[in-house]
Amino acid sequence: MIRKLALIPIVGLLAVACGGGGMPEAEAPEAPEAPEAPAAEAPEAPEAPEAPEAPEAPEAPEGGDDAAAE
């Protein structure tokens, strides 16, 4: 039994030296090309309504606040 156990390292070294016992390199399978999706067209945004014009402010009296206080 001990003789059989003594042969295990020798057999292992021979297997490694000969290139055996290794895992073969894995190759990725070729994936089929995915079809290109058509370009999505964005819907056109409606134009924003124009803002109403602000009413004109009444003209201020000439002379400013000092003239009205006197």
C-alpha positions in Angstrom: 0.0 0.0 0.0 2.8 2.4 0.9 4.5 1.6 -2.4 1.3 2.5 -4.3 1.1 5.8 -2.4 4.8 6.5 -3.2 4.1 6.3 -7.0 1.3 8.9 -6.9 3.6 11.9 -6.8 5.8 10.4 -9.5 2.9 9.7 -11.8 1.6 13.2 -11.1 4.9 14.8 -12.0 5.0 12.8 -15.3 1.5 13.8 -16.2 2.3 17.5 -15.6 5.6 17.2 -17.5 3.9 15.6 -20.5 1.2 18.3 -20.5 -1.6 16.0 -19.5 -4.2 16.5 -16.8 -4.8 20.2 -17.5 -8.1 21.7 -18.4 -8.4 22.5 -22.0 -8.7 26.2 -22.8 -12.4 27.2 -23.0 -13.4 29.1 -26.2 -16.4 31.3 -26.2 -19.1 30.2 -28.6 -19.7 32.7 -31.4 -22.9 34.6 -30.7 -25.1 35.5 -33.6 -25.1 39.2 -34.4 -28.2 41.0 -33.0 -30.2 42.8 -35.7 -30.0 46.6 -35.4 -33.1 48.2 -34.1 -34.6 50.9 -36.2 -33.9 54.4 -35.1 -36.7 55.7 -32.9 -38.1 58.9 -34.2 -39.0 61.4 -31.5 -42.4 63.0 -31.9 -42.3 66.7 -32.7 -43.2 68.9 -29.8 -46.0 71.4 -30.4 -45.0 75.0 -30.5 -45.5 76.9 -27.3 -48.2 79.6 -27.4 -46.9 83.2 -27.4 -47.2 85.1 -24.2 -49.7 87.9 -24.2 -48.2 91.4 -24.3 -48.1 93.3 -21.0 -50.4 96.3 -20.8 -48.6 99.6 -21.0 -48.0 101.4 -17.7 -49.4 104.9 -17.4 -46.8 107.6 -17.8 -45.4 109.1 -14.6 -46.0 112.8 -14.0 -42.9 114.9 -14.7 -41.0 116.1 -11.7 -41.2 112.8 -9.7 -42.5 112.4 -6.2 -41.1 115.7 -4.9 -43.4 117.7 -7.1 -46.5 115.9 -5.9 -45.6 116.4 -2.2 -45.4 120.2 -2.4 
